[in-house]
Amino acid sequence: MQPGLARVSIAIFGASGFLGGHVFRYFEAHGTRVIGTFRSCQKPRLIPFTLNRHEINLEFIPANCSYAIIASGNANVDYHKVHPEECEREIDGTKLLIGALLQRGITPVYLSTDYVFEGTAGNYRETDPTRPTTSYGRNKLAIERHLKGLGDEYLIVRIGKVYGTRFEDRSVILDIVNALRTGEEARCAYDQLYSPTLIEDVVLGIAKLIETGARGIFHLSNHEVMSPYELANKIKSSIPGCGGMIRPWSIKDVNLCEERPLNTTLNSEKLSALAPFRYQSVDQSLMEIRDRYF
């Protein structure tokens, strides 16, 4: 048990999702007093909770809770374009939740996104101007601005492309592995850049920020930069039996509701200076996947 984590109590909103679930299990395993919520995907040890734009009931959160990690919300980029009214209700509910947390003396930890940037330059720092080009990015930025307008008692963690190394994670690397091993064609963009970051590294970074008592905005991302096409070729050369074809194409040719930014990679030197740790490389993760499954 890490001493800093043993002294805090944490609530996690959205603990049934990919990111929130990993965060919940990490803190639980490290002896932190943790409570997690779900909206529609019921899972063991989690409490039902739905964001409401009119009223927020936090009676289930213990009096000694120090932090609340907000990992809830729909992470599908196109969903925010197609369902603006539902997303507006979600924004209103999140703002109400933040206000209720602050009234209880609980520090909100908001998990945001690299899509708050326009994606023309890459290597974005926390102080760079935010110019989102998607509805998803604009909605995330709306919560960021709301938080900053309420004072200094907040933590915003911007995260980019996250992957896991287990099939149950249903994330980008193993999706490509599945396609290539079944002989399917994997169509991958050659002109979009991201920094694939292992989910365990993301969780560790969040834990370190909480343990050090950090406040403000931090970027949490691996330093490796590659395109989906380059990632697919790494996978093909590392994992046995990946016989499917990799077809390069432009992200602009993909049938999406909104054009995607081309390079929203994040500079995470601020976090590294505060709480240094080593990110696992994609090559290391591929060896881990190969040894576990193949």
Number of C-alpha atoms within 10 A of each C-alpha: 10 12 11 14 19 14 12 17 21 25 24 25 29 28 29 25 22 18 21 23 21 19 27 26 15 17 23 14 12 13 16 21 18 22 22 26 27 23 18 11 12 13 15 8 10 20 16 14 17 16 21 17 16 9 11 18 12 12 7 11 17 14 11 13 19 18 22 26 23 21 23 23 16 14 14 9 17 17 15 22 15 13 11 14 11 12 19 14 15 20 20 17 19 22 20 17 23 25 18 17 20 17 10 15 15 22 22 25 26 24 19 24 22 27 28 25 25 20 22 12 12 19 17 20 16 17 8 9 11 17 14 20 17 21 21 24 21 18 20 22 20 14 19 21 10 14 22 15 9 12 9 11 16 23 26 24 25 21 22 21 19 21 23 22 21 14 14 9 17 13 17 17 25 20 13 24 23 15 18 23 17 12 13 16 15 19 19 22 22 18 16 19 21 25 23 26 24 20 21 19 19 23 20 17 23 22 18 19 18 20 17 12 10 18 17 14 21 26 25 26 28 26 19 14 17 17 18 25 22 17 21 24 15 15 22 20 11 15 19 13 14 20 16 18 17 19 13 16 15 13 19 15 9 14 8 11 13 17 14 19 22 20 24 26 30 26 19 20 17 15 21 15 9 12 14 12 13 8 17 17 14 20 13 10 17 19 15 14 20 15 10 10 9 10
